[in-house]
């Protein structure tokens, strides 16, 4: 029986060869290959700097942390940060861990990004930052978000972990905020075992990220930097700690794989967008399901389906039908995150009613997209769910 999986391997002999070269070098910790991948990735997205980490989650962690350690602190504990009600857990956790107050805002049921009217209403005099999440490959409408912010002193931090390669009016998603984060986990647009990146154009933040990534020490900083200029004494600088950091460094193998994966990324994206055209052909006018409305140029992480409010379908029965036909599916990210038990630890408020997030939570799911042609899998999905031209 045909099997429609959520994701598939993006590797071939090139990645295996890259791993073998690292093994031969006998240097496995973060080194020259990670540095080369960072340089190449920054150039690809059009950012000045990129810092590779052990995951997209730790990219979010040090990006959030960095805003507390600039010479003029951009954030402090207790500050209000607006977040969408639907995202991945580690969008929210670093904000909680650094003592920020989260304000949850509803999403748009078509784009799955912010409900822009709700976002506009949620902004207050206390708002210091908006966490912009590009969900399932779909970039936000950054023109409208900037229009909403106007001349207010509000930071944008961009979680682009699900949307590598997405573009808004020709500019790469992940480069609209003061920093942007990416993930290179197995099921994402390209894979480096585990891995993530933070990109920024701000040199001070770049140096802080380098320091936070590796123990908060000075060893990985350039001699002239924006945090703690280094002496010529390599012995004393080897264990000199200036920020309360972490060890979220990637391994050298991941950097080596990333170099090869980045060369393939344009072709991966091409296939994902071609698959999306086929998916839309079958499902954009489906009587029972809503699909994600593309903003500018999505990189189509996966294909979401939300049971329409006037439909008689039951999600549990739909999921069982998919599983019986070997079609993998998952909830749309976390659904309405505020319905999770972990919320009891958070300092937060909910703006208005999360009616769209709640509907998605009860009636939404997504299936995979791949970096290769999956026309037959999409046809199977259409046959099972009754999609048509």
C-alpha positions in Angstrom: 0.0 0.0 0.0 1.2 3.5 -0.8 2.7 5.4 2.2 2.4 9.2 2.4 5.0 10.3 5.1 5.4 13.6 6.8 9.0 14.0 5.7 11.8 12.2 3.9 15.6 12.3 4.0 17.3 15.1 2.0 20.7 13.5 2.1 22.7 11.6 -0.6 26.4 10.7 -0.9 27.4 14.3 -0.7 26.3 14.6 3.0 27.8 11.1 3.8 31.1 12.2 2.2 31.0 15.5 4.2 30.6 13.4 7.4 33.4 11.1 6.4 35.7 14.1 5.9 35.0 15.4 9.4 35.7 11.9 10.8 39.0 11.9 9.0 39.9 15.3 10.4 39.3 14.0 14.0 37.9 17.4 14.9 34.2 17.0 15.9 33.4 20.2 17.9 32.3 23.4 16.2 35.1 24.5 13.8 35.9 25.7 10.3 33.0 23.9 8.6 30.4 25.5 10.9 32.0 28.9 10.2 31.8 28.3 6.5 28.2 27.2 6.7 27.3 30.3 8.7 29.0 32.6 6.1 27.2 30.8 3.3 23.8 30.9 5.0 24.1 34.6 5.8 24.8 35.3 2.2 21.9 33.2 1.1 19.3 35.0 3.2 20.9 38.4 2.8 21.9 39.0 6.4 25.3 40.3 7.6 25.7 37.6 10.3 24.6 34.0 11.0 25.2 32.0 14.2 24.6 28.3 14.0 23.3 26.5 17.1 22.3 23.0 18.2 18.7 23.4 17.2 16.0 25.9 16.2 14.8 25.9 19.8 18.2 27.0 21.1 18.4 29.6 18.3 15.2 31.1 19.9 16.8 30.8 23.3 19.9 32.8 22.6 18.1 35.3 20.4 15.8 36.1 23.3 18.7 36.1 25.8 20.8 38.5 23.6 18.2 41.2 23.9 18.9 41.4 27.7 22.6 41.9 27.3 23.0 44.8 24.8 24.8 47.9 26.2 21.3 49.6 26.4 19.1 46.6 27.3 16.5 46.1 24.6 14.4 44.0 27.0 14.0 43.6 30.7 12.1 41.2 32.9 8.4 42.0 33.1 8.2 43.5 29.6 5.2 42.7 27.5 5.7 40.6 24.4 3.0 39.8 21.9 2.9 36.2 20.6 0.5 34.3 18.3 -1.7 31.7 19.9 -0.5 29.1 17.5 3.2 28.3 17.3 5.8 25.7 18.5 6.4 25.4 22.2 10.0 26.8 22.1 8.7 30.0 20.5 7.3 30.7 24.0 9.6 29.0 26.5 12.6 31.4 26.2 10.3 34.3 26.7 8.9 32.7 29.9 12.4 31.7 31.0 13.6 35.3 30.8 10.7 36.7 32.8 8.7 38.3 30.0 4.9 38.7 30.1 3.3 37.0 27.1 0.2 38.4 25.5 -1.5 35.8 23.3 -3.2 37.1 20.1 -5.5 35.2 17.8 -4.4 33.9 14.3 -6.0 34.4 10.9 -7.8 31.1 10.0 -6.7 31.4 6.4 -3.1 32.5 6.6 -2.4 30.8 10.0 -0.3 33.9 10.9 -1.5 36.9 13.0 -5.0 38.1 12.8 -3.8 41.6 11.9 -6.9 43.3 13.4 -6.4 41.5 16.7 -2.7 42.3 16.6 -3.4 46.0 16.1 -5.8 46.0 19.1 -3.4 44.1 21.3 -0.6 46.6 21.2 -0.4 48.7 24.3 2.0 51.3 25.8 3.5 48.3 27.6 4.3 46.4 24.5 8.1 46.1 23.9 8.3 43.3 21.3 6.2 41.3 18.9 7.3 37.8 18.2 6.5 37.2 14.5 6.1 33.6 13.6 5.9 32.5 10.0 3.8 29.4 10.2 4.2 26.3 8.0 6.3 28.2 5.4 4.0 31.2 5.1 5.6 34.7 5.7 3.6 37.3 7.5 2.4 40.5 5.9 5.3 42.6 7.1 4.1 45.8 5.4 0.9 45.7 7.4 2.7 44.8 10.6 5.1 47.7 10.2 2.1 49.9 9.5 0.4 48.7 12.7 3.6 49.5 14.7 4.1 52.9 13.1 6.5 55.0 15.0 6.2 53.0 18.3 9.4 51.7 19.8 8.6 48.0 19.4 11.0 45.3 18.5 10.3 42.5 16.0 11.8 39.1 16.7 11.2 36.6 13.9 10.7 32.9 14.4 11.3 31.5 11.0 12.0 27.9 12.0 9.2 26.5 9.8 9.7 28.9 6.9 13.2 28.7 5.5 13.2 30.0 1.9 9.9 31.9 2.2 9.9 35.4 0.8 7.9 38.5 1.3 8.1 40.8 -1.8 11.4 39.3 -2.7 13.0 39.6 0.7 13.8 36.4 2.7 11.6 35.7 5.7 13.7 35.7 8.8 15.4 39.0 7.9 12.6 41.4 8.8 13.1 41.5 12.5 16.1 42.6 14.6 17.0 38.8 14.5 15.5 35.8 12.8 15.7 32.1 13.8 15.8 29.0 11.6 15.8 25.3 12.1 17.6 22.5 10.2 15.9 19.6 11.9 15.2 16.5 9.8 11.6 17.3 8.8 12.4 20.9 7.8 13.4 22.5 4.5 17.0 21.2 4.9 18.5 19.0 7.5 21.8 18.9 9.4 21.1 16.1 11.9 20.0 18.7 14.5 20.7 22.4 14.1 19.4 26.0 14.0 20.6 29.5 13.1 20.1 33.0 14.2 20.7 35.8 11.6 21.0 39.5 12.3 22.5 42.7 10.8 23.3 44.1 14.3 27.0 43.6 15.1 26.6 43.9 18.8 23.9 41.3 18.9 26.1 39.1 16.7 28.9 39.2 19.3 26.5 38.6 22.1 25.1 35.5 20.3 28.6 34.2 19.8 29.3 34.6 23.5 26.0 33.1 24.7 26.3 30.1 22.4 29.5 28.9 24.1 29.4 29.2 27.9 29.4 33.0 27.9 33.2 33.0 27.4 35.3 35.3 25.2 37.2 32.5 23.4 35.0 32.7 20.2 34.8 36.4 20.1 36.9 38.5 17.7 39.6 40.6 19.4 37.8 43.8 18.9 34.2 43.2 19.8 31.2 45.0 21.3 31.2 43.1 24.6 34.6 42.6 26.2 37.7 43.4 24.1 40.2 40.6 24.3 43.8 40.7 25.4 46.7 39.0 23.5 47.0 36.4 26.4 45.4 33.3 24.9 45.9 31.4 28.2 43.7 33.9 30.3 41.2 34.3 27.5 40.6 30.6 27.2 38.5 30.5 30.3 37.2 34.0 30.7 33.5 34.3 31.2 31.6 37.6 30.6 28.0 36.6 30.1 25.7 33.9 31.6 25.6 31.7 28.5 25.0 28.1 27.5 26.6 25.4 25.5 24.3 25.2 22.5 27.1 24.8 19.9 26.5 22.6 16.9 28.9 19.8 16.0 31.3 20.1 13.1 29.4 17.3 11.2 26.3 19.5 11.2 28.2 22.4 9.7 29.7 20.1 7.0 26.2 18.8 6.1 24.8 22.3 6.1 27.3 23.4 3.4 26.1 20.6 1.1 22.4 21.1 2.0 22.5 24.8 1.2 23.6 24.1 -2.3 20.5 21.9 -2.8 18.0 24.2 -1.0 16.9 26.1 -4.2 15.9 22.9 -5.8 14.2 21.6 -2.6 12.1 24.8 -2.6 11.3 24.5 -6.2 9.8 21.0 -5.7 7.9 22.1 -2.5 6.3 24.9 -4.5 5.4 22.6 -7.4 3.8 20.2 -4.9 1.8 23.1 -3.4 0.4 23.9 -6.8 -0.9 20.3 -7.1 -2.3 20.4 -3.6 -4.1 23.7 -4.2 -5.6 22.3 -7.4 -7.3 19.5 -5.4 -8.2 21.3 -2.2 -8.5 25.1 -2.6 -12.2 24.9 -3.3 -13.0 21.8 -1.1 -16.4 22.0 0.4 -15.3 20.6 3.8 -11.7 21.9 4.2 -9.9 25.2 4.4 -6.3 25.3 3.3 -3.6 27.9 4.0 -3.8 31.1 2.0 -0.3 32.0 0.8 1.2 35.4 1.6 3.7 36.5 -1.1 5.9 33.4 -1.6 5.5 30.5 0.9 8.1 27.8 1.2 5.3 25.3 2.1 6.6 23.4 5.1 3.5 21.2 5.0 -0.2 21.3 3.9 -2.7 22.3 6.5 -6.4 21.4 6.3 -9.0 22.8 8.7 -12.6 21.5 8.7 -14.9 24.3 7.8 -17.4 25.6 10.4 -20.4 24.5 8.3 -19.0 21.0 7.6 -20.5 17.9 9.3 -17.1 16.2 9.3 -15.6 15.0 12.6 -11.8 15.4 12.9 -11.3 12.1 14.8 -13.0 10.2 12.0 -11.0 12.0 9.3 -7.7 11.2 11.1 -8.7 7.6 11.4 -9.4 7.5 7.7 -6.0 9.0 6.9 -4.2 6.6 9.2 -6.1 3.6 7.6 -4.7 4.7 4.3 -1.1 5.1 5.5 -1.2 8.9 5.4 0.8 10.5 8.2 -0.7 13.6 9.8 -0.2 15.8 12.8 -2.0 18.7 14.6 -1.2 22.1 13.2 1.9 22.8 15.3 0.6 23.0 18.9 -2.9 24.1 18.1 -4.0 26.7 20.5 -1.0 26.8 22.8 -2.9 28.3 25.7 -4.8 25.0 26.1 -1.6 23.3 27.3 -1.1 22.5 31.0 2.4 24.2 30.9 0.6 27.5 30.8 0.2 27.4 34.6 3.9 28.5 34.9 3.6 31.5 32.6 3.0 35.1 33.3 0.5 35.9 30.5 -2.8 37.3 29.3 -5.0 36.5 26.4 -6.1 39.4 24.2 -9.8 39.0 23.3 -11.1 35.6 22.3 -8.9 33.1 20.5 -11.8 31.9 18.4 -9.8 31.1 15.3 -7.0 29.3 17.3 -9.6 27.4 19.1 -11.3 26.3 15.9 -8.0 25.2 14.5 -7.2 23.4 17.7 -10.3 21.2 17.4 -10.6 20.9 13.6 -7.1 21.3 12.1 -4.3 18.9 11.0 -1.5 18.9 8.4 0.1 16.5 6.1 3.7 16.6 4.8 5.4 18.3 1.9 8.7 17.1 0.5 11.7 18.3 -1.4 10.8 15.8 -4.2 7.8 15.3 -6.5 4.9 13.8 -4.4 2.1 14.1 -6.9 1.0 10.5 -6.3 0.8 11.1 -2.5 -1.3 14.2 -3.0 -3.5 12.3 -5.4 -4.0 9.6 -2.7 -4.9 12.3 -0.2 -7.5 13.7 -2.6 -9.0 10.3 -3.2 -9.3 9.7 0.5 -10.7 13.1 1.4 -12.7 13.6 -1.8 -10.6 16.5 -3.3 -11.3 17.5 -6.8 -10.1 19.8 -9.6 
